[in-house]
Every structure is written in structure tokens, then in C-alpha cells.
Amino acid sequence: MRARPLIVFVALASIALAAVPAPAAALDPPNPVPDVVAGFAIAPFAPIGVPTALAWGPGMPGPDLYATTLAGDVERVTVLWTEAGPVALGVARHASGFSQPLGLAWVDGALFVADSHANPATGRTDGRIWRLDGNERKVVVDGLPNGRHNTNHLRLGPDGLLYVANGNPNDNGIQGGAADVFPYSGAVLRFDPAAVAATPAILRWTDGAGARIPASEIASHPVNAPFAALVEAYAWGFRNHFGVAFGPDGSLYTANNGADSPSSQDALYRVTGAGTNFAFPFCFDVGEPGAVGAGISKETNPLFAGHDCSTAPRATALLGWHVCATGLDLPTPGPAAFAGAYGRSVYVGECGPFFPEPHRKGFSTHDVGHKVVRVELGPDGEAVGVSDFVTGLGLPTDVLFGPDGAMYVADGAGVLRVAPVVEAPEEAEVLVEAAGFSFVSPVLAVPAGTTVTWEGRLLPHTVTTSDTMEDALDGVANDPANADGDADTFHEGLAQGARVSRTFATPGTYPYFCELHYRFGMVGAIVVV
């Protein structure tokens, strides 16, 4: 059968190719179709316009997936959990009216949303945290000093506290924005969600007489003592760090976007205790792209000549020049079939390089984003290697593992699911359910001679080979341009409750889709081995 990439990914390709600058040295262009390392399969899960962060939350009977969006909304993906895997039944608006929501977390039935807004009290952009509980909606943390780099992802820690990545307001400590407010700018902040729900934490920018407080005095000013009692700077010395995730030993990981001028790399940091200062903007982490451990040194930012960086902790991995590191996560326990598949690693989304670096020496594949990278960890939790895991993405902004043990990636046109390829049992027939807008277990590896049966659930569907996708797009049935005389092509209607079957005798990859719902990402493939 003629191999053809799944058309549903074409919209992402235009974003990926448009954002990649011309490299200083020749490299193959990024793959315009999402691709994952051997042993895994990637498939659309739910269509959402430019999701910015993901979180699992209340559902019935299992958890649903929630996403903030660039449009200022929170979308809810209703998920049907089956023995064969999750099915996205639909997407609906859960909340709206936010300015720039970039993080969310559910705590005891209440939804917390990280947002940024033009603060009339400061004349600059500051961060805030909303709490939504039923019909009640209020700001519980406000005045977070970030500016151009926003208040980003939220994550509930193992200690029951909420952690938030709060960006800094400028490029390099001096230029490109407002002054830093240490230790709250460029910091991982944490707070008790119940405490701020009872007494909101507001960082004040004016004193009791209404006079503006200098940025350097805000944290220590008596008027902000109530804020300091509620919100702690857990770690700081970052620039624009986006994601927050916890390792099995309780360590916190966050990925930082380096400065534009003087240029510094994006990096992954491991925080092992409260009060850690990684010393940005005074110090940069330096080394070859992809460097880990002893390959990384801490050097002084030329704008702060003379600053001593010898005692500042180093990044655990360098990710490349301006790859736009975003959300990240570590694997969670999943089914036995997934055991150990993802390894002991941190998975980091990279939305793409935005600043070409023609002056630097050499060029590395680590400098090309639009992918998810795997940062392998050693027994001590420190990075031992960086490699590509998913490539060819459009605008990946978050990586989140699900209760099923699979990886979910927020990309430009929706959420993708990445899971190990599950080999079919050694039996003559395999069942694939067509439910909602998805094929359950959409990518299967089966032995030659296996009969695959599709069963319709909830809605009418079709099972159509990818060779006829062009017909579906242009509305011309049996287009001679698509005819190749291949007997392996097929098109079967699948009514609710009905079954259709196909026996696969020849090794190869057989993409298929639902002609009625492929625009929702209802695609799959049979891999005959």
C-alpha cells in the first residue's frame, strides 16, 4: 500500500517550519510530521486551539483532561477510560475571561489558574493566581513581579503546596524590561492553597502613604510582610522558566529560557531544597548544547563583570540555544505493558528557536526545537544525557503523563498522546473500538496474518485507508489520481454497534482514518510485523 503521512498533522507543519531560523551550518529541515523514537506511537488525542498547559481534574468516572489556551480559556476534554485505553469524547469550554493563562492545577475540587495582567497599581504586567470553586471565582495571589515572562505553570507538590514558575521581567537583568524584584522575579514560588483561599496574598507596590516602593525594597518592606508569610520563594535565579515537575525523590525540575543578549542557552535545573539561588542574571550556565554534569560551568554575565559565580549551583543539563523550553514532566506508573518504557527521565517540550545565532561557533541539533527531548537521569537524579524523543511538532507548550502512564503533549492544534506500541497477543483476531472521536489503541503492532476487527461505539464511523484521504479532503470519490490498484486499500462504514474486519497478511504500516471525524484527529495505523 502506498505510504502517505497522516494529513491531520499538516497544519502543525506550517508552524514548525515557519518558526525555525536559518542555521549557521547546514542541517536537515525538521520533520513536518510528528515522529517519535522507535517503540512508541504518537496520535492526536483531542483538538484544542493553542493549548498552553495541561492538568488532570474531575471527571466521571475517571479524570478528565483540562487545558488553558492562548485565547484565555480553560477547555475540558471529557475522557472515557476503557481497558484498551482512553477515548476523548469531546471538548467543551470550562472557564473563560483570563488574560494569559499559562498554568492550572486542581486541588481538593478547586481549580487554580496562573494568569498575568496589566496591573494598574504598578503600571506593568504582573502575575496572579485565580481560584475557581463552583460558581465562586477570585484572585488569591496577585502582584507577582514578572513582566515580559509571565506567571507560568502550576504544579501541586508532594508536600501539598502549590508551586508556580514566575518569570522575570527583563532580558538580562538590565535591559529589555522592568527591574527584577528579588527573590520573587524569576523564581519558583510556593504557597498553601487553603491559606491563600482564606486570606489572599497581595504583593504591594506602594507604602501606607501611597508612595511607590523601589523594586529593590519591595520584598523586605513591612507592608509586604503578610505576603511573605503566605508566599515563599522556594528557588530563584531564573529568567523565563516555564514548567515545574517533581521527581520520585521529591526533587523539583524546571527548564529555563536563556537570555537574548548576551546570549545564553536554555537549561534544565534540579532543585533539591528551599532557598536555592541559581544566580541569574549575574551568572550563566555555559557548555556545549546537550552538555550535562561536569560539561557545564558557571560563568559571569558580561554585564555584571566581577560577580563571583564560583559557588552558584549549575544547571543539570544544557538544552541548546533558544529552543524555547516549556512544560515538562516525569513518567508516572502505568500498566504493566508500559513498565520502564519511558525510563528514568525528564521530558521537556521545546516550542522552537526564535533567535538565530550566526555568530556562534558550530551548530547542534540540540539548537532546533519544535520537539520533546528526553533528559535521562542517573541514580542521583542528575542528568546524564539529552536526546530527541518527539520531533516535528508545531508549538509544544506542555508535557504531562496521564493516569494511564502515557505521555500527553500540548501542541499548536491540540493534544497528542504518545505511548509505547503495544504488540497484539498471539491470537487470530484483535479488536479496535471506534468511540467518540478516537480509535482506542489507534496504533497496533500485530503479527502477519492477524485479523483486525473494528467495533463502532457511540457514533457512526468509517474505517478508511490513508490512500483515500485525498478523496475525503477534496470530496471526489475514487479519484483516479489516488488509484494504485493496491488490494490492501479499503473503505468500510461502521454503524454504532457494528463490526468490520480486515486480515493483514503482508508486513508494513497501514494508516487508516474515520472519514467522518478525521478532522478531530480520528486516525490510526496497523503495523504488521
N, C-alpha and C positions, 0 to 999 in steps of 0.2 A: 504494500500500500504506500502511496506517495506520502512522505513525511512533510508535515507542514506545521509551523508553530501555532499555538492556540491564539486566535485573533483577539481574545479578550484582553491581552496584555499590550496591544499596540498603543493605546492611549498613554500608558506609562512610559513607553519607549521614547516618545517625543519629549517628555520632561527630562528623562535621563540624559539624552543626547544633547539637549539644548543647554544644560547647566554645566557640562564638563568643559573647562577651558582648554586651549591648545597646550599640550605638554611641552616641556623643554627638550624632551627626547622622544623619539618615535615609540608609540605603544599601540597595540591593537585597540580599536574603539571598544567601549563597554558593550556587553551583550544586550541588545534591546529587548530581550525576553528574559524574565526572571529565571534564573538557573541556580540549582543547589548542588552541593557536593554529592558524590556517589553514595548511594544507600539511603537517600532521602528524597521525598517528593514535595513539590510546592503546588498549591492550588488556591484559587480565590475562595474566600470564606463568606464575606459579606460586603456589599457595595456601600461605601461611605465616602462622601466628598471631603478629601484632605483631612483625614483624622490626625490629631496631634498627640494623643495619649490614650492608653487603654487601661481598663481595670475590670476585674470580675466583680459582680454585685448580685443583688437579689434577683431571683428568677423562680420559676415554678415548673417542675420540682427542683431542677438543678440551677446553678448560677447562670445568669445572662452576662453578655459582654457589653460594656459601656465604653464610649469613646467621646472625647472632646474633639471639636472640629475648628478649623480656621475661620469658619463662618460665625463662631461664637455660640455654638450649640453643644449640648450633650445628647448623643444618639444612643439608643438602646437596641442591641441585637438580641432578639428572642431566640434562644438556643434549645433545640430538642436533643437530649442526650440519649443515645442508643448504645447497645452493646458494640455495634460496629464503629461508633464514633459520633461526633456532634454534627448537627444539622442546623444551619441558620434558617429560621422560618421567616424572618422579616426584620426590617429596620424601622424604628419609629422615634420621633423626637421625644426626649425625656425632659429636657430643660433648655431654655434659650435666654438670650439677652446678656450674655457675657461679652466682655471687650476682647480679650485674647486668652481664652482658656487653654492652658498647656499642661495641666495635670489634674488628676482626680483620684480619689480613694474612698472606699466605703468603710465606715466604722460604726458598728452597732446600729445598722439600719439607716444611718445618715450619710449623705453624700457630701464630701468636701471637694471643692474645686479651686485650683490655683489659677489666678487671673491677674491681669495688670490693667491699670487705668491712669488717665491723666488726673493727677491729684491736685485739686485747686488749692490745697493748703501748702503745696511745695512748688507748684509751677513746673513740675517734672513728672515723668512716668514712674509710678511706684507699684508695688505688688500688693495683692490682697488675697485672702482665703475666704471663700464662701462656705457656709454650711446649709444644706438643704435637707429638711426633715419633714416629709409630707408636704403640707402647704406652707410651712414656715421656711423662710429664706432670709439669711442675714450674713453680714460680713463679721467674721470672728477674729481675723488678723488683718491689719491694714498698716500702710505706710512703709512697707518693705522697700528699702532703697536699692533699686536695680537699674531703671532707665532703659537703655537700648537692649538689654539682655534678659529682661523679663523674670517673672517668677514661674518656674518650670515644673517638673514632675513632682508628684507627691507619692510617698510610699509609707505604709504602716510598718513600723519596725517590730522586731521580736520583743521589745520592751513595752509595747502597747502605745508608744508615742508616734506622732506623725512627723515624718521627715520631708523637707521640701528643699529643692535646689533653687536658690535665689541668686540670679546672675548679678554681675557687677554693672555699673552704669557707663563705663567708658572702654576704650580700646586697650590702653596700655598703662593706665594709672595716671596719665597726664592729659592725653589727647582724646578727642572723639567722644566727648560726653561729659556728664556731670561728675563731681568729685565722689570718690568712694566714701562710704560710711562704715568704717571698720568697727566691729568684726561682722556686720550684718550684710554688707555687699559682697558678692562672690563667695557665698557661704552655704553650707548645708545647715539649715535651721531645724530645730525640733521643738515640739510642744505637745502638751496633753490635750487631746481633742475635747475631752469633757470639761477641762478647766476653761478653755477659751470659749466654749459654748455658753458657759455660765457667766464669764467676765471677758468680753472681747479684749484682745491685746492690740493697742493702737500706738505705733511709734510716733511721737510728737516731734514736730519740726519747729515749733515756736514755744517760747517760755511762757510763764504765767502772765507776763505783761504784753504778750503778743509779738515780741521781738523774735526774729529769725535766729535759730541756733546754728552756728557754723557746723559743717559736716563733721569735722574732726572732734566735736564735743557732743554730738547727739547721743552716742551710746552711753556716755558717762553722766549726762545731765540728769539732775534729780527728777525732772518732770517725766523722764522715761524709766524710772525705777519700776513702776508697775509692769511695763512691757518686758523689762529684763527678767522679772520674776516669772513671767509666763512663757517667754520665747528664749531658747538658748541657742547660741552659736556653737553647734557641735563641731564643725570643722570649717575653715575658711582658707583664703589664699588661692581662690579660683577666679576664672574670668567668666566665661559663659558655659557653665556646666548644666547639663540638661536632665539626665536620668539619675535615678537613685535605686540601688538594689542591694540586697543583703546576701552574703554567703552563708553556708551551713555553720560556720564558726562564729557568726554574728558580725563579721567584718562588713563594712559598707563600701560599695563601689560606686564611683561616679566618673563620668567622662567629661573632659574639659575641652572647649574650643580655644585654640591659641590666638595670640594677638596678630593683628594685620601688619602693624608697623611699630617697632621692628618685629619681623615675622617670627612666630614660634609655632611648634607643632601642636596638634590635638593629642591628648594624652588620657590614659586611664589611671585613676588613683584608687588606692585601697586605704581606707580609714579604719584604724584598729582601736581608737579610743577618742573620747571627747577632748576638745581643746587643741586639736591638731591644726597647725598653720603651714600650708604648702607654699606660702610666701609670694604668690602672685600679687601685684605686678612687679615686685622687686627682683624676683628670680624666675628664670625659665628652665624647663627640662629640655636637655639637649642630647642628641644622639641620632643614629640612622633611623629612618622610618621603619617601624616594626621592632625596634630595639626593646629589650627587657633587661631587668636586673642590672648587672654591672655595666651594661652597654649604655646606661643613662647617667648623665651627670647633671648637677645643678649649677647653672651659671648666672651671672648677674645680668639683668636687663641693662643694656647700654644707657638707657635714660636715667638709671639710678646708679651710676658708676660709683664704686666704693662700697656698695652694700655687701655685707658678708652673707653669702649663701651656703657656707660650708656646713651648717647644722640643719638646714631646711630639709625635710623629708622629700625623697624623689618620687616621681610617678612610677607605677609598676609596669607600664607599657607605653610606648610611643605609637600613635596610630597613623601618622602621616600629616602632610601639610594641608590644613584647611579642608579636611574631609567632612567636616560638619557632623561631629559625633553627637548623637541624640540619645534616644532611650536605650536602656539596657536591662538585661535580666540574666538570672542563672537558672539552670534546669530544675524542675520540681519532680517529685516522684510521680511516675506514670505507670501504665500497665506493664506487665512482665515483658511484652514484646518490645517495649521501648527501653528496657533496663540498660543503662550505661551507654545508650546510643549517642547522647549529646556530650558525654564526658564531663569532667570537672572543669568548667569553663564559664567565662562571662561572654555573653553575646551582645554586641554593640551595633546599633543602627548608625549608618553614615549617610546623610542626605546629600552629600556631594561637595566637591571643592568649588569655591566661588572666587578665589583669588589666584590667578596664575602666578607662578614663581619662576620667571625665566632667568633670574639672576642666580639661583642656587645651583650648586654643582650636582649633577646627576638627577635622576628621576626614578621613582619607585612605584610599583603597582600599588603600594600602600597609600599613595597620594591620590588615587582615583576612588571616589566614594560611590554613592548610589548602590549600597550593598549592606549586608550584615557580616561583620567579622567575628571570628571566634578567637577569644583570648584564652588560651589554655593556662590553667593554674597548676602550680605544684602543690605538694602536700602542705606547705606552709601558707597557702593562699596567695602567694605572689605569682605574677605572670611568668610563663616560661616560653611562650610563643604566640605569634599573631598570624592568622591566616584567613583567607576569604571563606565564607560559608554560603551566603546567598549573594549572587551578583545580578546585574541587570535590572535593579529596582528604580523606581521613579523618584520618590521622595520619602524614604523610610524615616519615620519620626519616633517610633517606639517598637520595642521588642518585649513580649510578655509571654511567659509559659502558662498554659492552662491547666485546669484540674485533670484533663486527660493526659497530661505530660507532653503535649505537642507545643510547638512554638507558634505564636501569632505575631504577625508583623503589620504595623500600621503603615500603609504606603499611600501614594497620592490618590489612587482611585478606590481604595477600600482596604479591607483586612485580608491578609493572606495567611494560610495555615501551612506550616512546614512540619512534616512528620516522617519518621522512618518508613521506608517501603515495607509493607507487611506482606510476606510471602504467603500465598494461599496454601491451605493444607493439602496434603497429597490425596485429594479426592476428585471425583469426576466433575463436580459442579460447585460453583461459587456464586453466592447471592450478593448483589449490589442493590441497595434500596435507593429509590429516587423519591426524596421527601422535601417538601418546601421548595427552596431554590438551590438545592445541592444534591449531589450524589454522595451517599455515605460511603466512606472509603473510596474516594474517586480515583485513586491510583493504586492499582494492584499488580503485583508480580505473580504470575501463575505458570505452572509447567505447560509445555506444549501439549495440546490435546484436551485442555480444560474447557468445559462448557461454562460460560458466564451467563447468569440469569439476572435480569434487572426486574425489580418489582416496583410498581407505581404506588406511591402513598401520598395522600393529602391533595394532590393536584394532578391533572393530566400532564404528561411529559412526552418527549420523544427520546430515542437513543439513536444518534446520527453520527456517522464517522466524520472526522475532521475534513476529509476530502470535499464534503459538500458544504462546508462553512461558507464558501463564497456564494453559493446559491442562497443561503439564508440571508446574507448581507445585501445582495442585490435583488432578491425576490424572483430570480429566474431559475425555475426548476430545471434539472437535467441540463445545465449549461454545458454545451459541448467543450468549452474551454477547460472544464474540470474532468471530463470523461477520460479515464485512462484504462478502461477495460478491466480494472482490478476487481476480482470477485470478492475481495475482502471488504469492499465498501458496503455500507448498509444504512438503511433508514427505517426505523420501526416506531409506530405510535405506541404509547404506553398509557393506557387509561388507568384511572385510580383503581387499585386492586388487581390489575392485570399483570402478566409476566411475559417477557420476551427473552429469548436465549440466543446465544451465538457461541459456536465452538471455534477455538483458536488453535490451529494446528502448526502454524509457522512462527518461529521466533521473530520478535520485533516489537516495536512500540506502536500501539493502536490508539491514537487520540479519538475522543468522542465528545459529544455535547448534546444538550437539550435544545432543540430548535426553537422552543417557546420561551426559554428562560436563560439562554446563553449570555444575554446582556447583564444578567445578575451574577455571572460567574459560574453558571452550572455547566462545568466541563469536567472531563476525567480522562483517564488513559488506562489501557491494559498493557502491561509489559509481559510479553511471553518469553520465558527463559527455558 
